[in-house]
Amino acid sequence: MPVVSIRHLTTYRYAKPVGFGEHRMMLRPLEGHDQRLISCEVEVSPEPSLLRQVSDVSGATVGVARFGGTAERLVFDSRAVVDHRPENLLDLADARVRLGAIPFEYDPVEAPELARSIARQHAPGEVDAWARRFVRADGSTRVSGLLADMTHAIREGFAYRLRLEGGPQAPAVTLESRTGSCRDFAVLMMDAARSLGLAARFVSGYVYSSSSKSGRKGGGHTHAWVRVYLPGAGWTDFDPTNGLIGGVDLIRVAAVADPRQALPLHGTWSGDASDFIGMDVEVDIRPEEESILQPASHLRVAQGR
């Protein structure tokens, strides 16, 4: 079923009323040939004094909320319905490009656009040696096959553990410990691909299961994976947490060169440090019957009290 409903509910709780600074929300799914936004709304409580949307440098939509009063709770309730038609895995057969010499070299026309997604963010080291294990010693290596092997190697050889707070750990740490969250696995694979000269982006979004037979790791929260640019096939999704290739069960919200650009929600508040009690996040994703949904003509943003 290609139509999927998403509810992403975030609640901040405080011991007494506190003030709120600007908050930025990256919750609206991206639109493309494989995913179309049918409807989207965000309810914010308490009601913001300003609520608007902007496009960031990557092309993702960012909601901006500003507040005037104080409250003991701050709630962001995002709901979206997406017509999701992921690429067929067989499309990778069109990516006939091979990796011979390292680093890989893109067409001179495309290379300048891909430069930031190729630039390393971590110092060379153990990750480089690990990435080269997937390169054939006897001749050229098909890039799509190499990335598929790398995806499955992380899925089968690393232990997933849920970690709700903090940024991604360094890829060398993930490689050594053989454990990590979805964002840790995404950063490891992104750095490994870049060590071979491949353009790779960090993707933030949602994962669901289109089959009742099995669930997906990373569900119930936002999810992270990687997109790599393959000449002939374009930007292609690889989820090392679940061993998924080609966008199956993956809904993109942002695809960025730096993971710090893909925070789902962040902002400031004023009060005593002891006032903060905690944050609760709930993500519910369900495939729907396509026939009961009608396309929406525009994005609606609702302000709640």
C-alpha positions in Angstrom: 0.0 0.0 0.0 1.8 3.2 -1.1 -0.2 5.7 1.0 1.3 6.2 4.5 0.1 8.3 7.4 2.6 9.7 9.8 2.1 11.3 13.3 5.1 12.7 15.0 4.3 14.0 18.5 7.0 15.8 20.7 6.2 17.1 24.2 8.6 19.1 26.4 7.7 19.1 30.1 8.8 21.7 32.8 8.3 21.9 36.6 6.9 25.5 36.3 6.1 27.9 33.5 9.1 28.8 31.4 9.7 31.1 28.4 10.4 29.8 24.9 12.8 31.1 22.3 12.7 30.3 18.6 12.1 26.7 17.7 12.8 25.1 14.3 10.9 22.0 13.0 12.1 19.8 10.2 9.1 17.4 10.0 7.6 17.9 6.5 8.4 15.0 4.2 10.3 15.9 1.0 8.5 15.7 -2.3 10.0 13.8 -5.3 9.1 11.3 -8.0 8.9 8.5 -5.4 7.1 10.3 -2.6 4.3 12.9 -2.9 2.8 14.9 0.0 -0.9 14.5 0.2 -1.5 16.5 3.3 0.5 18.0 6.2 -0.3 19.9 9.3 1.4 20.9 12.5 -0.3 21.9 15.7 1.8 23.8 18.3 0.8 24.4 21.9 0.9 27.0 23.4 0.0 29.0 20.3 3.1 30.7 18.8 3.2 34.5 18.2 4.8 33.6 14.9 4.6 30.4 12.8 6.0 30.3 9.3 7.9 28.1 6.9 11.2 28.5 5.1 13.4 26.4 2.8 16.8 25.5 4.1 20.0 25.2 2.0 19.3 21.5 1.2 15.8 22.3 0.0 14.0 20.9 3.1 11.1 22.8 4.6 11.7 24.1 8.1 8.9 25.4 10.3 9.9 28.4 12.5 7.9 29.1 15.7 8.3 32.0 18.1 6.5 32.5 21.4 5.5 35.3 23.6 4.3 33.8 26.9 5.2 31.0 29.3 4.0 27.5 29.9 4.8 24.2 31.6 4.5 22.2 28.4 5.5 22.7 24.8 3.9 20.4 22.3 4.5 19.9 18.6 2.0 17.6 16.9 2.9 16.9 13.2 0.6 14.8 10.9 1.4 14.0 7.3 0.0 11.7 4.6 2.4 10.6 1.9 1.9 8.8 -1.4 5.0 6.6 -1.2 6.2 4.8 -4.3 9.9 3.9 -3.8 12.2 3.0 -6.6 12.4 -0.5 -7.8 15.5 -2.3 -6.6 16.1 -3.4 -10.2 16.9 0.2 -11.0 20.4 -0.4 -9.6 21.0 -2.5 -12.7 21.3 0.8 -14.5 24.2 1.9 -12.3 26.9 0.1 -14.4 29.7 2.4 -13.2 32.6 0.7 -11.7 35.3 1.6 -9.2 38.8 1.0 -10.4 41.2 3.6 -9.1 40.5 5.1 -5.7 39.1 7.7 -5.2 36.3 7.4 -7.6 35.9 10.3 -10.1 32.6 11.7 -11.2 31.9 13.4 -14.5 33.5 16.9 -14.5 30.1 18.5 -15.1 28.6 16.8 -12.0 31.6 16.9 -9.7 31.2 20.6 -8.5 27.6 20.0 -7.4 28.7 16.9 -5.5 31.8 18.3 -3.9 30.3 19.0 -0.4 28.8 15.5 -0.3 32.3 14.0 -1.1 34.3 16.1 1.4 35.4 14.1 4.5 34.2 15.2 7.9 36.4 12.7 9.8 40.1 12.1 9.7 41.2 9.1 7.6 41.9 5.9 9.5 40.3 2.6 10.3 37.2 3.4 8.4 39.2 3.8 5.1 40.7 0.3 5.5 37.3 -1.1 6.3 35.8 0.4 3.2 38.5 -1.0 1.0 37.6 -4.5 2.1 34.5 -4.2 -0.2 36.7 -3.3 -3.3 37.7 -6.2 -5.5 41.5 -6.9 -5.6 41.3 -8.4 -9.1 40.0 -5.6 -11.3 37.2 -3.1 -11.1 34.3 -3.2 -8.6 30.7 -2.4 -9.5 29.8 0.5 -7.2 26.2 -0.5 -6.7 27.3 -4.0 -5.6 29.9 -2.6 -3.3 27.4 -0.3 -1.5 24.9 -3.2 -1.2 27.6 -5.4 0.4 28.5 -2.6 2.8 24.8 -2.0 3.7 24.3 -5.7 4.5 27.7 -6.0 6.3 26.6 -3.3 8.8 23.1 -4.8 9.2 24.5 -8.3 9.9 27.7 -7.5 11.7 26.8 -4.6 14.0 24.4 -4.5 17.0 21.7 -1.9 16.9 20.9 0.0 20.1 18.4 2.8 20.6 20.0 6.1 21.7 17.6 9.0 21.8 20.0 11.9 22.8 23.2 13.3 21.4 24.6 13.5 17.9 26.1 10.7 15.9 29.2 9.1 17.4 32.4 9.2 15.4 32.5 6.4 12.7 35.7 5.0 14.1 33.9 4.5 17.5 31.1 2.6 15.7 33.5 0.5 13.8 35.5 -0.5 16.9 32.5 -1.2 19.2 30.3 -2.8 16.4 27.3 -1.1 18.1 25.3 2.0 17.4 22.1 3.7 16.6 20.7 4.3 13.2 22.4 7.7 12.9 25.7 6.1 14.0 25.4 3.5 11.2 24.5 6.2 8.7 27.5 8.3 9.6 29.8 5.2 9.4 28.6 4.3 5.9 28.6 7.9 4.7 32.2 8.3 5.8 33.2 4.9 4.3 31.6 5.8 1.0 33.3 9.2 0.9 36.7 7.6 1.6 36.2 5.9 -1.8 35.4 9.2 -3.5 31.7 8.6 -3.6 29.1 11.4 -2.9 27.1 10.5 0.2 24.4 12.3 2.2 22.9 11.8 5.6 19.2 11.3 5.5 16.7 11.9 8.3 13.1 10.7 8.0 10.9 7.7 8.9 10.9 4.0 8.5 7.9 1.7 8.5 7.0 -1.8 7.5 4.9 -2.3 4.4 4.7 -6.0 5.3 3.0 -7.5 8.3 5.7 -10.2 8.5 8.4 -8.1 10.1 9.1 -4.8 11.8 11.9 -2.4 11.2 14.6 -1.2 13.6 14.4 2.5 14.2 10.6 2.7 14.2 8.8 4.7 16.8 11.2 7.6 16.4 12.9 9.4 13.5 15.2 7.3 11.5 18.5 7.9 9.7 20.2 6.3 6.6 22.4 7.3 3.6 21.9 8.4 0.0 24.8 7.8 -2.4 25.0 9.3 -5.9 25.3 6.6 -8.6 25.8 7.8 -12.2 23.0 6.2 -14.2 20.8 5.6 -11.1 21.0 9.0 -9.3 20.7 9.5 -5.6 20.0 6.0 -4.1 18.9 5.1 -0.6 20.9 2.6 1.6 19.7 1.8 5.1 22.5 -0.1 6.9 20.3 -0.5 10.1 17.7 -2.6 8.3 19.6 -3.7 5.2 17.2 -1.8 2.9 18.2 -0.6 -0.6 16.3 1.7 -2.9 13.9 3.6 -0.6 11.6 0.7 0.3 9.8 1.6 3.6 11.8 4.8 3.9 10.3 8.3 3.8 12.7 11.2 3.5 12.4 14.5 5.4 15.9 15.8 4.8 19.0 14.7 2.9 22.1 16.8 3.9 25.9 16.8 3.6 26.3 17.3 7.4 24.1 15.5 10.0 23.9 18.7 12.1 21.7 20.1 9.3 19.0 17.4 9.9 17.7 18.0 13.4 14.0 17.2 13.5 13.3 19.8 16.2 15.4 22.2 18.2 15.1 25.5 20.0 15.7 27.4 23.3 13.9 28.0 26.5 14.5 30.3 29.5 14.3 29.3 33.2 16.3 27.4 35.8 18.1 24.3 34.6 16.2 22.2 37.2 12.9 23.2 35.6 13.3 20.8 32.7 11.6 17.5 33.5 11.9 15.7 30.2 11.0 15.2 26.6 8.7 12.6 25.1 8.7 11.6 21.4 6.1 9.4 19.7 6.2 8.5 16.0 3.3 6.4 14.6 3.4 5.4 10.9 0.7 3.4 9.3 0.0 2.3 5.7 -3.5 3.3 4.7 -6.0 2.3 2.1 -5.2 4.4 -0.9 -8.9 4.8 -1.9 -10.0 6.6 1.2 -7.5 9.5 0.7 -7.9 12.6 -1.5 -4.9 14.8 -2.5 -4.7 18.1 -0.7 -4.2 21.2 -2.7 -1.8 22.9 -0.2 0.0 22.5 3.0 -2.0 23.5 6.0 -0.4 24.6 9.3 -2.7 24.6 12.3 -1.9 26.6 15.4 -3.2 24.9 18.6 -3.7 26.3 22.0 
